[in-house]
Amino acid sequence: MFRNADYKIMRGFLDLAETGVPDTAHISLEPLEDGLKLINLPVNYRSDGEILNYVNGLFREKLKNSPELIGEDLTELTSYSQSVRPERLKHGYVKTEILELEDLSEPDRQKESLLRAVRGALERYPLNEIAILVEKNKRIEPVVEWLTEAGIPAASLGSLDIRKRKVVAELLAYLRFLETPSDDLSFAAFITGDIFTALTGLARGEMRDFIFQSRIGRKTQDTGRKTQGTGLLYAEFRNHPKYKEYWNKYLDEPFRKVGHLPLYELVSLIYGSFKLFENFPYEAAFLARFLDAAASLGAEGAASPRSFIEYASGTDEDKAAVFAIALPEYLDAVRVMTFHKSKGLGFSVVINLMYDEHDRNDPMYFEEKDGEIHVYHITKSAAEVSARLRPVYENKKADEKIQDLNVLYVISTRARHELYNLIIKKVRKTAAKEAGLLDLFETSEAGKPDAREPGDRKPSKAVEILPAGVRPEIRFEALKPTYTSFFETAEGELVHEMLAYAASAGYGSQDTGHKSQAENPGSRLKELYSIFAPKYPFKFNEAKIVKTLADFLNLPEVRPWFKDEKGREILTEAEFIDKTGALFRMDRVIIDKDLVTVIDFKTGGENTGKYAPQMKNYLAIISEVYAKPAKGALAYVDLGKVTEVNAS
């Protein structure tokens, strides 16, 4: 579930799938052609056996027998059933360590235990296969600092937050000034910053002197008298005999057009006026991300500098993500992230830092009743004595417990091979009034790390980005789509559909009822052509397509792909998701007992150099999913040629 998502939505879908009767009127299944289906996934493909045993023990035993911690289990996390792949049953390692401190801010013992776990994992796994998870953003910075001090490269979402870059901070200061011209502090921050000094050549010290002089007054050239410095700072700058030319040249146009231009166009104007990419080439990635943020937030309704600045000032993770640069997969560093950001991800080694700390309870409670939202301020003592407020109070507490339970499950299931839990508690002189989830943990160790070498992961090749001035000119006319390009694309789609349907119908097999298919495929292909071709707005050459496919399907290296073998499973137009969540569709996947074969059908000319990297990515995904060797084939239909591609 997503953070703070309403679990009742998913609960409603589950109830509807199981009973056919929805518990809420907010669920509509009209967009689903075949209705709602409940599919259980019995096999855990990520984690080793010891890790899954630990998770089962935590949720299906300890939590199940602790109703005071979770109340009624509406998530079914204490009753699920999941098994590990047989070959990974005896693998995996789990270690839990409890640290009791007088002060949770004491770093020494935390740092020592964390570095011990990281250094041990580095003996077996590369840096980028190790992740450290924490609950809150405030815990990320000290962890990165500890790792950096120890000489261990670390990367976090926070370390790539563009708002921490000086050039971006100056841009935000300038936007604040444009929104509120009376904000002297923001204008002062901008004209003493790198953007303005690089643009104008004015010294930072000179600008600082101007700011101070404008506050205490200056002598006029005409009378020699001292003026009183009570005006707005930008007005002093605009009217200054020396600096007004810089105002007119660089600052006047954005100042006049703010409020008239959409946010993205305003920011683009500022980029051009201030020559940002030219003056700060090493900040290009951060500047581009800032521009992306302006575009995406502008599309979502943050159309003014004020709303954009308010969003940029936010501290929660959803807002931070808009201003973050994603970490590349090949970055050789330990990942440090929050529990929330780890959802959907997987790592060979996961180290969870869990602190026994409690936020102040938010007394604001909301209740939907009779189509209205009621807002309450409820304390625990008030809920205990009020029959009216108690259900509202208890419902929110139940929701919070479910969120905590979901998060605990997430962080317990991110690890593939090794899981470390470092529990940091405060020494208590008396027992806590209420038990917490961390009370379930105790110092323990299960399994043992696999003996392996970390190996080297080759980074992706650097891509050279040419400056605009030396890029080859590409005429717009050459980029316009043509009838030929549309026709060739449509013909390729038609061929793929015919191959997919032939495959799904058991083309060439002996048990389909089409006895002469392999001997005389023309009739079957004509039938497929008559089914699929009419939906395209082109008149194809039927005879050419049918003959080309018939010749291709009768190639000695192609015929085995369409045979039914004992224990064989064949998928066509199969969709797979890699570990980053990217979706890939593979034309034909043949799953045999000891091998998986991936076929990618291509029409037109041969271009193995272009298609081979894509196929290797397919093979990496397939090998991880099925835990079998995989080989690939690029099948050039028009050429009657097959090129094999190996995973390595």
Secondary structure, 3 states (H helix, E strand, C coil): CCCCCCHHHHHHHHHHHHHCCCCCCCCCCCCCCCCCCCCCCCEECCCCHHHHHHHHHHHHHHHCCCHHHHCCCCCCCCCCCCEECHHHCCCCEEEEEEEEECCCCCCHHHHHHHHHHHHHHHCCCCHHHEEEEECCHHHHHHHHHHHHHCCCCEEECHHHEHHHCHHHHHHHHHHHHHHCCCCHHHHHHHHCCHHHHHHHCCCHHHHHHHHHHHHHCCECCCCCCECCCCCCHHHHHHHCCCCHHHHHHHHHHHHHHCCCCCHHHHHHHHHHHHCHHHHCHHHHHHHHHHHHHHHHHHHCCCCCHHHHHHHHCCCCHHHHHHCECCCCCCCCCEEEEECHHHCCCCEEEEEEEEECCCCCCCCEEEEEECCEEEEEECCHHHHHHCCCCHHHHHHHHHHHHHHHHHHHHHHHCCEEEEEEEEEEEECCCCCCCCCCHHHHCCCEEEECCCCCCCCCCCCCCCCCCCCHHHCCCCCHHHHCCCHHHHHHHHHHHHHHHHHHHHHHCCCCCCCCCCCCCCCCCHHHHHHHHHHHHHHCCCCCCHHHHHHHHHHHHCCCCCHHHHCCCCCCEEEEEEEEECCCCCEEEEEEEEECCCCEEEEEEECCCCCHHHHHHHHHHHHHHHHHHHCCCEEEEEEECCCCEEEEEECC
